[in-house]
Amino acid sequence: QVLLVESGGGLVQAGGSLRLSCAASGRTFSRYGMGWFRQAPGKEREFVAAISWNGGSTYYADSVKGRFTISRDNAKNTVYLVMNSLKPEDTAVYYCAASWIVAGTAIKEYDYWGPGTQVTVSS
């Protein structure tokens, strides 16, 4: 069982930055691939970024590549998403998710989800 709680969301102007954090409970956190997804109003949840269990591999959606950076600190049971050059279309609820071993891009590959944190980017 892994419990996930996101934080760091908020309101920011276009071009600004935010850092999201996802704190995980459980002693096996370091074995999980971690991902960030987002869901805008009226849209389906979509993949944003993922990181392998040891941080050696990262993956990004084309829409955020070069602007967002995912990282993790296994000693702190935390995964981060640094978001730079934010755009109004980045507005969404951002979810952290854990996947046993795999760090994939598909929702179905993830076993545990946090409640989400709202990110709003004003123009």
C-alpha positions, 0 to 999 in steps of 0.5 A: 500500500502506498499513500500519495499526497500532492502539494505545491499547486496554486495560481500563477501567471503565464510564464511563471513557475511552480514546483509540485511535490508528492509525498509517499508513505511506505517503505517500498517507495524506492521500488516504484516508478512514479508519474505525474498526470493532469486533468483539465475541466472537461478533458481526459486525464493525460500523462505529463511525466514519469521517472523510473524507480532509481531516477535513471530514466525520465519521460515527458509528454511532448507538450511539456518537454523542455519546460517541466522536470521530474525528479525524486528523492528516495531518502525523502519518499518524495517526487517533484515536478518543476514546471517552468514557462507555464501556459494557460493550457497547463491549467489542470488538477495534477495527480501523482501516481505510483507504478510497481517497477514500471514508469510508463505513460499509460494510466492503467500502469499505475496502481496508486494515486494521490488526490491531486493539486490544482494548478491554475495559470492565468494569461 
